[in-house]
Structures are given as structure tokens and as C-alpha cells.
Amino acid sequence: MSLYYEAASVLANAENVGGSLKSRLYRQKDLKSSPAQLFALISETSKWSPVLKDERKLTPVLALLLTHDVLLSKSGVAANANHVLKLAIHRHKARLGAEFTKARLRRGYATLDAFREAANDGALEEGHAEQKRSRHPRWVRVNTLVTTVEEQLATSFAGYEKADKMSQVMAASGSTKLYFPDPNIPNLLALPPKIDLSKTPAYTGGRIILQDKASCFPAHLMNVTREDGDVIDGCAAPGNKTTHLAAIVSNAKSKGARQHVIAFERDKIRAGTLKKMVKLASADRIVTVKSGADFLAAAPEAQEFANVGAILLDPSCSGSGIVGRDDAVRMHLPEQSATTTTPTTNSKNSKKRKRPDEAKAKPEETTTLNLAMDDTTAEETPVLEDKLAERLIALSTFQFRILTHAMSFPNARKITYSTCSIHFEENEGVVTRALLSSVAKEGGWSILKRADQVDGLKTWKRRGVWEDGKLEETISLDEDRKAEICEACIRCDKGTDEGTMGFFVAAFVRAAVPNPNVVATNGHVAAGDEEWNGFSDDDVDTHRAVQDLETSPHPTSEHPNKKKKKGKKK
Ligand SMILES: C[S@@+](CC[C@H](N)C(=O)[O-])C[C@H]1O[C@@H](n2cnc3c(N)ncnc32)[C@H](O)[C@@H]1O
């Protein structure tokens, strides 16, 4: 019977453990219930919580979880017949059933099935009509390592109709069988926002990958050819861009080249997710995962990177472009003041011993609880407004370092740099500072102009936006140069008709490097490119620096606003 107590404790998250709901459940080693069962209970209950929160006889979270199971779970409450919670909820079963029917009729649903469909579509949420207008489609990338779009349309999406416009897909309910082929990214389909593909054989078998459109831009913009040799993904987990790169590389490979993707991931736990995703996508024959490996510590001139001609960088960022995912859990809790009787009490005077998981639970201060459902996006957590300026300095310092480090790989000819941030500092700011850096100038790097970008992205209309006053005063660019940089940068905005999250990507190129395939055979780098040695193992742990600016200042002096930080208390 720990199921409900454990679910309540996970939801209360008294210890403020970070990460998505799924990662918290799977990381917690002392759970008695299965993480999958807990996840199912919490996510299903959340769908019904706008209705069920009106139950006022139990502690808020327990009331929701138990009411859900007593009314809506096929097998009822998962407990022995004489368990205190089961008895408590069953005492109210008849009344709950009657209230539930009234709630259904009040909302205008004639049958339970119609009510269920509305819950699954999010229609029970307040402001649903408003949200519907700016909904985020379910983007599906067909994994061409194992299948084709044609095959998926004939099998996994058999019976789906092709929409004429994106707007039709965005407004459709979760049960509408509709798709829209994306005009910018090959092998990408937009499906209705609330569609649940997570249990389909195509998803669990790795034939389709749920990846936001914007997140497909970097690998596509890279436009990998067989001449590019191996490709590094410098910040890879959970691996959406890695497997996308692998699919593109495999396409080039079929024309005769032997190319690999080398995926760096500094966080070992996230590297575990990355490995699973790579295997699931059947990309393990192409991708080598470097688990726990810091890309900043990779020696550019090492033999293992001699054939690296392209580097994709999608480093940690503020995550300010991430949209509230449609599959996020939004739990509506009963009002705290409404808690009247509880089978186990949190009252100070109670003589009854508290269960440890209950004792940990802090009182719900809000009536809604928002939880990220899974880890398939990024590792970013929202930044508080008052900490934003500091975080942006820390993040952009790290981003600049990682980008210029990539520029120091002697045989690299292409780099993409992306973030899911909307901030100039992390985007056009980093790009400009990197372009003006000595490593870029000496290495002959320039930004990939719009006219030279791959089909599909050349025509993408959202471009970079310049913000004066955000770079240090010593950087002075004329208006033409600013406009040129912005035109080369690609942006995606959230809440638009295009159905993307907020995103930024730019690419860098250079021509004057030897053919990587030739270099790979002799293992030597071209003369003249050796001066830049990248960063050593002794450099600061940037991840810590990103998370804690106060205690771990950055060693590089190249950040524009760093001077302003001088003298700051550490
Ligand atoms: C924004 S996420 C990457 C998302 C990924 N590209 C995708 O599309 O699935 C950034 C990742 O980079 C990792 N990371 C940050 N700094 C790194 C470094 N110096 N070396 C290797 N990995 C790093 C973080 O742990 C995190 O998993």
C-alpha cells in the first residue's frame, strides 16, 4: 500500500530534488512501488485532477490519487480490502460516484467515454480554448536508420490523413488521425498536440523519435557530406540531435564513406539515457558515446579526432525557449483549507506516528503543481528573473568557451552552435564574440551565410535579432556587419503558427583545411593550425560554474561583462 503514500511523497518533493518526474522516480532507489506504476498513477490522475480536486475528505494529494483509482481505474484502489486508505475512500464511494456524474453532466459530457476523451485531450483544463490556439504540435521524426516516411505512413500511421495546413493539425484533438509533412526538415511530421504515441510499437521500437522541429535544425543545417569525415556531438544527452546526425551520416555513408559520430556527454547519468536512445534508434553502429567525457577537455589534436570534420554543439543554456510540453503533468490539488479528515494526520499534536514519506511531505502551498514529464528535451531548469543576468554571464562564458574550443579542432570545417534560449547573450552575442576571437580569426572561421544554407533553412524567415548594449563596449561593429550576422543566424520563436519552441542556431565554416580523409591516414595536423591548444583538464569545471556563479567564477577573461563582476563578493 506504499503506492499512494509514495506517489504523494514524490509529488510533494519535500527535498526539492531536481529533474523531471520520470527521472526522479527512476533515480529514487528506496521505492517499494514500481516507478512505472507510480508514473502511470500520477500522470493519469493529473488528467482528471481539474474535476477530482473537489474531493475534500482526505489529504489533498492522497484524495486525488485514491479518488482517481476508485472512480476511474479498472482495478480500483491497489490495496488490501481492510487497508485504512481503502476503507476511507470506499466509505465515500457512492457519494463520489454521484458527484463525479454531476461533474460530468455539468461539463456537458453525455457519456463517460466522451468525458475520458476530453480528459485525454486536456479539455478539462481551464483556458483550454485559449491554449488550443497556441498549441505545440507533436513532432515526429521518422528514424531513417531503420525505416522511411512512406513505410511509417503505411503502417504506424495507417489511416492518417494528410492535412493541407499546419493549423489544422494544431487545432486537432488527440484522437484525430491527421499529419502534416514538414516543409523545412526532411522526414519530419507534425501530428495533433495531444496525440499519445509513447506506447506505440513505432516509438518503443525506435522507428519514430519525438523531437521538436527546432531541435532538428542543427543536424540539418550541418548538411553533412562524406567529405566531412567524422562528426562530434559535443553536448549530446539525451541524444535527439545525435541520432538525427547518425541518420544523416548513414545516408552519406551509403555512398561509400566511413563516418562516425562521436558523442560527448559529461554527466554520467545523462550519458546512460543517451546510450539507451542511441541503441533504441539503432544508431550504435555509427555513434560512439563518450560517457562522462567533458568536451572541453578533449584534445583537439588527438589521433582519435584526426578525421573530425564537423562538430555539433548544443550546450547547456537557460532553456528560456522551452515550451510547456503538452504532456507535462499539471496536477490540480484540492484547496489546503478544505482538508477536513485524514486517515493519517500531519497535525503537530497528533500522537499517531507519521509515516516517513508523509513526514517529509511539505504542505501544498499552491493549488497546481507543474511537473516535467520526461527527460527527452534538455537539462535546463528555469532561471529566476533576479538571477537571470548572472546566469546569462555564466552560461554565455561557458558557451563561448565550448564554441571556440570546437574551432580549435584542426580538421573541422563545419560547426553548428545552438541553444534553446531566447536571449541575445547566449545566441547572437556568443556567435559574435566567437567570430571576433583569435581562434576564429587565425583558423579562418566565418559564419555560414543564409545564401549558403541548406534547402529548407535558407528559406526559414526567422533570423537573428541584434540587441545593442549587450556586448562589451570594446566590440564595435558597423550596422552592415550586425545585419550580416543576424541574417546568417536562425531563430525559432515559441507560440507561433510554426509550432516550434524558442530556439537559436548558427553555423560556422571554413574552407582551408586538408581533406580529413587524407589526414586520417597519416594522423598529423596541418601546420599553422597548432597554435591554439584548446582548454586543458585543469580548466574550471564549467558545469559547476554555470550552476553556481558565486562560488566558481570563470577563468577566461574573454567575457564582455566579466569586468563588471570584478570585486564581486565570492
Ligand atoms: C542542451 S543539452 C543537449 C541536448 C541534446 N543535444 C539533444 O538534442 O538531445 C546539453 C547537454 O550537454 C551536457 N554538457 C554540458 N557541458 C558539457 C561538456 N563540457 N562536455 C560534454 N557534455 C556537456 C549536459 O550535461 C547536457 O546533457
The ligand as an ORCA input file, in Angstrom:
! r2SCAN-3c Opt
* xyz 0 1
  C      21.107     21.121    -24.027
  S      21.598     19.570    -23.525
  C      21.853     18.725    -25.038
  C      20.620     18.205    -25.699
  C      20.954     17.275    -26.841
  N      21.796     17.917    -27.817
  C      19.723     16.737    -27.543
  O      19.310     17.270    -28.557
  O      19.157     15.739    -27.080
  C      23.258     19.863    -23.035
  C      23.977     18.592    -22.588
  O      25.366     18.862    -22.624
  C      25.984     18.293    -21.496
  N      27.229     19.059    -21.307
  C      27.354     20.310    -20.811
  N      28.644     20.685    -20.838
  C      29.344     19.674    -21.373
  C      30.723     19.470    -21.659
  N      31.620     20.406    -21.379
  N      31.100     18.308    -22.220
  C      30.177     17.337    -22.500
  N      28.863     17.473    -22.219
  C      28.449     18.620    -21.677
  C      24.963     18.444    -20.403
  O      25.188     17.515    -19.368
  C      23.678     18.166    -21.174
  O      23.351     16.813    -21.150
*
